Amino acid sequence: MLGGKREIVFLYDVSFANPNGDPINENRPRIDDETDLLYVTDVRLKRTIRDYLHDYKDKEIFIYGEKKDGKVVTKKERVKKSYNKDPYKALEQCIDLRLFGATFALKASSKSGEEDKTTGGNVSITGPVQFKFGRSLHRVKEEYVKGTTVMPSGEGKEQGTFTGKYLVPYALIGFYGVANNRVAEIEGINLTEEDLDLMYEAMWNGTKVLFTTSKSQMPRLLLEVRYHDEDMFLGELDKYLKMESDKRGEEIRDPDDYKLEIGSLVDLLADNRDSVAKVRVLQDERLKTVLDGNEIQLADAVKQAGLEVEQFYFSEP
């Protein structure tokens, strides 16, 4: 069972890509009209995690888009077919359910083995790991790129067709999340340290391997703060990271164009060092972090503040 609450910060960037298109708006990047900040749904990050765990770690994934006769199998059909109509059996076997939970629109056996008549046909399992929507740390500007296809679009046509897609030239995106052991206990989920470490690996390596024409991206920073007290919660750690650049946000194109000021985050952790059990960090070498104007790795800055620090390490996929 997972011990202690964790807070998570994950930064990755995209270059001339569309990290999370909106299907009801021409698949355009999701940009807040008021702030010009790009945002990415938690569902997109969870999809990255699920795909990596399934494809590279051979883990059983419940929500994976399994198909039958060309149609995606519903959650109800999957539970009936593979888990004898019992969502709790799926919970035991599928790492994504242990992490993120799910809602099942069917009556199911309760943990005691008796039919659950209190849910009205719905079984809702709250996952102990939850993420807010990711957002860019700077303003972005959408661009529309035109192109052509080489192959003709139909019989009798001699030329390819015109194509076009929406993208952003660059965005550094920050996600904030919580792994709550108390939720795991309440829901009866046996989320383990191994499960959580696999999720972190999937966030980092899964972001790397998801390299397509629309998803040109790289992980830049992963941070986990673990507390002694399971009720301890500082909250919104991502808000303590500030981008510094001589360029306007929409002009940024590369990590060389900015630095990340970590002073507020380090001060916050230092002020609460008695409550923090451990900090784990992985920082990409191209991400420059600064403290009081001096370039320093986040792990070194936190260690100098008197906290226990451990480096994440993931082998290449």
Secondary structure, 3 states (H helix, E strand, C coil): CCCCCEEEEEEEEEEEECCCEECCCCCEECECCCCCEEEECHHHHHHHHHHHHHHCCCCCCCCCCCEECCEECCHHHHHHHHCCCCHHHHHHHCHHHHHHEEEECCCCECCCCCECCCCCCCEEEECCEEECCEEEEEECCCEEEEEECCCCCCCCCCCCCEEEEEEEEEEEEEEEEEECHHHHHHHCCCCCHHHHHHHHHHHHHHHHHCCCCCCCEEEEEEEEEEECCCCCCCCCHHHHCEEECCCCHHHCCCHHHCEEECHHHHHHHHHCCCCEEEEEEEECCCCCEEECCEECCHHHHHHHCCCCEEECCCCCC
